[in-house]
Amino acid sequence: MASIGIDIEEKELIRRKTAKNILWVGILSIIMLFAGLTSAYIVRQAEGQWLVFDVPNAFYYSTIFIVLSSLGLIWANRAAKNNQARAVSLGLGATFSLGVLFTFFQFQ
């Protein structure tokens, strides 16, 4: 029996649409947070009341490794959907290796 005229498939469809919208709100909130922090940094730095420091090279390396690690995970996910076991193994191995490098450079 359907409760209040909505069957299970319609409830699942509504849940998925709602979850997607909530995800987008969360992503946009994070983007706005970083935009605000970046703006504050730039404004305060221009006023001369901000400590200026050089970013260590390890920061750039760790950023590159975490982005490449994410790409490896995307590759593994797509390979899994296409039933390509070898590509899944390579993608997960690359993701793990790059994650270890990221962690190493975070400690630097």
N, C-alpha and C positions, 0 to 999 in steps of 0.2 A: 504494500500500500504506500502511496505517496503522501507525504505530509504537506498539507496546505497546497496541494496542486503542483509541487515541485518534486520531480523524481531525482534519483541519485545522479544521473548523468548531468542534469542541469545544475545540481549543487556543486559537482566537481568542476564544471565549466565556470561557474561563478567564483569558486575558490581560486582557480588558476588565474582568472582575470584580475582578481583582487590582489593576489600574491605578486603578480607582475607589476601592478601599479605601486604597491608598497615598496618593492625593490627599487623602482625608478625614483621614488621619493627619497629613499635612503641614499642612493647614488648621488642624486642632486644635492642632498644635504651635505654629504662629504665634500663634493666639489665646492660648494659655497663656503664651507669651513676653511678649506685650503686657500681659496681665493681671498677670503678675509684675512687670514694669517699672512699671506704673501703681500697683500696690500699694506697691512700694518708694518711689516718688515721694511718695505720700500719707503713708506712715508717716514718712519722713524729714522731710517738710515739717512735719508735726505736732510733731516733736521740736525744731523751730527751728534745725536744723543744715543747712538747705537754702537755697540762694540763690533768693530769690523775684524773679521778673522778669515783666514784661508781655509777652505774646505779640504780635508785630506783626500789624497787620491783613492784611498780605500773606499770612500763614500761613492765615488764614481764607478769603481769596479763592482761594488756590491749592488748598485742600481742596475748595472748592465746584466749581472748574473741573475738577479731576481726577475728581470723582464724576460731574459732568455729562458729561464726556468718555467715561467708562465707559458711561453710559446711552446715549450716541450710538452707541457701538460695538455695544452689544446691539441697539439699534434697527436698525442697518445689517445685522447678522447675521440677524435675523429677516426683514427685508425681502429679503435674498438668498435665504433658504430659500423665500420666497413668489414669487420671480422678479419683484420690483418694482425695476427698475433705477433709477428716479428716486429712490425712497426710500433705496436703497443709496448713491447719490451724495450725497444730502443728509446722511445719517447719517455717512458718512465725512468729508465736508466739515466738519460740525459737530465731529466728533471731532478732526480735525486742528486746527481753529481753537481749540478749547478746550484742546488740548494745547499749542499755542503760548502761549496766555494763562497756562496753568499754569507753563510754563517761564519766562516773563517774571517772574511773581510769585515764583518760586523764587529768582531772582537778586536780587529786591528784598530 
